[in-house]
Structures are given as structure tokens and as C-alpha cells.
Amino acid sequence: MRTASIGAELRLLGRGLGCNLLAGFRLALFMRVSPAQFRVSAAHLLVLLAFNLLVWFCADVFTVGLSGELRPESLTTLFAQIGVMLLVSTLIAGLAGRGELALLLPIMWNAWDVFVEAIFLAEAALGLTANQLIAPEVANGLALVLLLWPLLV
């Protein structure tokens, strides 16, 4: 394989990641998004999953610090979640008779999920609930919104 073609593939995957994150951001804000705005392939899904893993890792380091420890069972849980997500999206695609949904649905889910993680990180960084900077009722309302938001999206 030639180096130029590898570079072109990496640029294509990088642009696809940008398109998927932009479409995911729009989806997270309940804006109109068409399936054509997502870049859908197994490679695009893997890049998106790797990006999300990097974001989650950086968020954990930010909130816990470098003194935290990596727990292998967390990775097992993550990989199991990916498997379940692929299984469910394949079942939905089969039931709907639309095979293209098998990869589109997990890409859509993971494309907006990074923004939900950013909200959790912002809340942790501000210490709104941990430092009791907001009333418990408001904290409970925020927790409920963050719980229901993924279901609504």
C-alpha cells in the first residue's frame, strides 16, 4: 500500500469524524439532521468510538487526576456496551427492513454522546452539585434532564 493512499484515507476518516460530530451536535440539540449528513462505514464507526474513548479518558483524568487507576473491568464493560449497541441496531435494521441502519444508528448515537459527556464534564468542573453551589432541587432537576436527554434524542 502506498503512503499517499494511507494519508488520503486518514484525511477522509478525519473529515468523516468532523461531519459525524457536527451532525451529532445538531442531533443533541434536537435540530433537523438527515442520515446523509453522517458518514457511515465500519471505519467511520471505529474512528468515532476511538475518539469517544479518548474524550472519556481525558475527562476521567481531568476529574480524578493522574493518581487514578485504570480498571480493566471498565474496558470489558465498554466493549460489551459496544457489542450490545451493534446487536440492537442490527435487530432494529432487520425489523425495519433497512440494512443501512445497522451502522447508521450506532454512529448517530456515538456522534452526539460526546456532547453529553461534555455536559457531565462541565458540571464536574464547575462542581455545581458536589460543592452544593445550586439548590438540591435544581441539582435533581439537572440529573433528571441528563437522564432523559439521551432517551429523547
CORRAZI-V642208 format. One line per field, one symbol per residue. ss: DSSP state (A for helix, B for strand, O for the rest). burial: 1 if it has 16 or more other C-alpha atoms within 10 Angstrom, else 0. Layout:
ss=???
burial=???
This chain:
ss=OOAAAAAAAAAAAAAAAAAAAAAAAAAAOOOOOOAAAOOOOAAAAAAAAAAAAAAAAAAAAAAAOOOOOOOAAAAAAAAAAAAAAAAAAAAAAAAAOOOOAAAAAAAAAAAAAAAAAAAAAAAAAAOOOOOOOOOAAAAAAAAAAAAAAAAAO
burial=000000000000100111111111101100000000011110011011101100010010000000000000000000000000110011011000000011111111111111101000100100011000000000100000000000000
